[in-house]
Every structure is written in C-alpha cells, then in structure tokens.
Amino acid sequence: MVRLQHNMPPKTRGQHGNEESSRNINYIRSKKLRCVMASKRKSKDDISVPSLTHRQYEDDVYFMSVALMFAKKSPDPSTKVGACIVNEGKIVGVGFNMMPNGCEEAFIKLWKRDDEDRLKTKYPYVCHAELNAIMNKTSVDVKGCTIYVTLFPCNECAKLIIQSGIRKVLYLSNKYADTEDNEASVELLNRAGVTHRPFTLKQEVRDLLDSINPFAE
Ligand SMILES: O=c1[nH]c(=O)n([C@H]2C[C@H](O)[C@@H](COP(=O)(O)O)O2)cc1CO
C-alpha cells in the first residue's frame, strides 16, 4: 500500500502513462481551482473598491460631462464646444465658444459659417472654448493640468494649450480631422509633448445630458 504524504497530490495514471507529470498537473489544477473559488468568495464579501483605471474613467466621464454641459451654453447655432480644465481632480476653468465679452449683441448676426466676405462670418471674431476656459481659470496657472474638450482643438488653441502649460488633452469629437489646421494642431501638440487622446462617452450619458433642462416647467 502507498501511503500519501500530507499535502501530496493523489497518484493517478496519466494519459500517456507518465504518472508523475500527470499527477502533478492534476494537483496544480485542483489547487488553482481552489484559489479561484476562494478569491471569488472573497470578492463577494468585500466592499468593492474600484481600480485606479476605473476611477480614472469615472473622473473622465464626469469632467467630459461638465465640458458638454458648458458646450450647451454656447450661442453658436452650428457647433457648440465646451472645455473643462482639471488640476489634480479639481475643476479650475470652464469655457464655451462665444463672442468676446461685450460684443455679443454687436455680433449677433455674425453666427454664420458662409459668406463671400469672411468678415461677415463668425470665424474672425469667435473666442474658442479652450481660450475661454484658460482665461477663466480660477487657479494661479494651469501648468500640468488636463483639458477636457468636446472638439479636438484647432491649431490656435493648441498653441494656447501649450503655452499655458496644460499637458493633456481629452476630446470627444474630431470632426475636422482631415483639415490642415488639424494636422498643424497634432504636430504642435506632439512636438510640445502634450498628450492627446479621444474619449468616448457612452450614449446613455449623452442622453442623460440632453435630457437635463433646468428651466423645464
Ligand atoms: O477647438 C475649437 N474650439 C472651438 O471653440 N471651436 C468653435 C469655433 C466655432 O464657434 C465653432 C466651429 O464652427 P463650425 O463647426 O461651424 O465651423 O467651434 C472650434 C474649434 C476647432 O475648430
């Protein structure tokens, strides 16, 4: 009779007659299974603590939602853009595209995209969301901050972002991806070492934001 030592796997006959290795494999498998089951039991009892990446994702959703909420305030009838600057988890600046302060009334008819005369379109006058967010900042500076913006920054905004010390750009839409301005913007951000990446907001969050109407009766 073979006496099994405590903790030793039971002896079984392997498929190819290699008893020793098959015995070890079975032993390892059953041990692994016990570990998995134990960890499942543990995670059921534990209060779940979101992982760092999950928490970061939740923060990203939150700050991008703030950028979207501000985009809704833009008077531009065709493209509403919002931006939110974040410093170590705190919002330090928000903005949306609008005419310069004090010019809103005077330029009200200039929210056009097309006209033979460019001076009769919005483009030479409008202040972009990023510019407003940077100018409205509440902290001393925005060095090392992240900017959440609903549209990929144009080359002029890329310059502002770089010069202000912002180090990271998260954006929702990149609808002008094929334009030269956009190419210049990517080039600028890359050269300056400012990271930029798209962020996808789930449709449910967008729907929720669309449904918020604080002035509804
Ligand atoms: O980075 C940006 N930030 C920003 O606020 N804007 C604004 C300027 C205009 O009001 C609007 C773009 O208008 P349109 O898509 O009709 O060309 O978006 C546009 C960009 C990128 O072009």
The ligand as an SDF file (V2000), in Angstrom:
LIG
                    3D

 22 23  0  0  0  0  0  0  0  0999 V2000
  -11.0770   73.9660  -30.9070 O   0  0  0  0  0  0  0  0  0  0  0  0
  -12.1120   74.5660  -31.2110 C   0  0  0  0  0  0  0  0  0  0  0  0
  -12.7860   75.2770  -30.2560 N   0  0  0  0  0  0  0  0  0  0  0  0
  -13.9170   75.9920  -30.5210 C   0  0  0  0  0  0  0  0  0  0  0  0
  -14.4990   76.5970  -29.6320 O   0  0  0  0  0  0  0  0  0  0  0  0
  -14.3680   75.9940  -31.8220 N   0  0  0  0  0  0  0  0  0  0  0  0
  -15.5790   76.7400  -32.1430 C   0  0  0  0  0  0  0  0  0  0  0  0
  -15.4000   77.9160  -33.0550 C   0  0  0  0  0  0  0  0  0  0  0  0
  -16.7170   77.9720  -33.7590 C   0  0  0  0  0  0  0  0  0  0  0  0
  -17.6460   78.7090  -32.9960 O   0  0  0  0  0  0  0  0  0  0  0  0
  -17.1450   76.5190  -33.8400 C   0  0  0  0  0  0  0  0  0  0  0  0
  -16.7840   75.8440  -35.1530 C   0  0  0  0  0  0  0  0  0  0  0  0
  -17.7360   76.1900  -36.0610 O   0  0  0  0  0  0  0  0  0  0  0  0
  -18.0790   75.3690  -37.3730 P   0  0  0  0  0  0  0  0  0  0  0  0
  -18.0670   73.8820  -36.9900 O   0  0  0  0  0  0  0  0  0  0  0  0
  -19.4440   75.8550  -37.7510 O   0  0  0  0  0  0  0  0  0  0  0  0
  -17.0230   75.7110  -38.3670 O   0  0  0  0  0  0  0  0  0  0  0  0
  -16.4540   75.8730  -32.8150 O   0  0  0  0  0  0  0  0  0  0  0  0
  -13.7360   75.2990  -32.7810 C   0  0  0  0  0  0  0  0  0  0  0  0
  -12.6320   74.5580  -32.5130 C   0  0  0  0  0  0  0  0  0  0  0  0
  -11.9240   73.7360  -33.5240 C   0  0  0  0  0  0  0  0  0  0  0  0
  -12.0880   74.2030  -34.7580 O   0  0  0  0  0  0  0  0  0  0  0  0
  1  2  2  0
  2  3  1  0
  2 20  1  0
  3  4  1  0
  4  5  2  0
  4  6  1  0
  6  7  1  0
  6 19  1  0
  7  8  1  0
  7 18  1  0
  8  9  1  0
  9 10  1  0
  9 11  1  0
 11 12  1  0
 11 18  1  0
 12 13  1  0
 13 14  1  0
 14 15  2  0
 14 16  1  0
 14 17  1  0
 19 20  2  0
 20 21  1  0
 21 22  1  0
M  END
$$$$
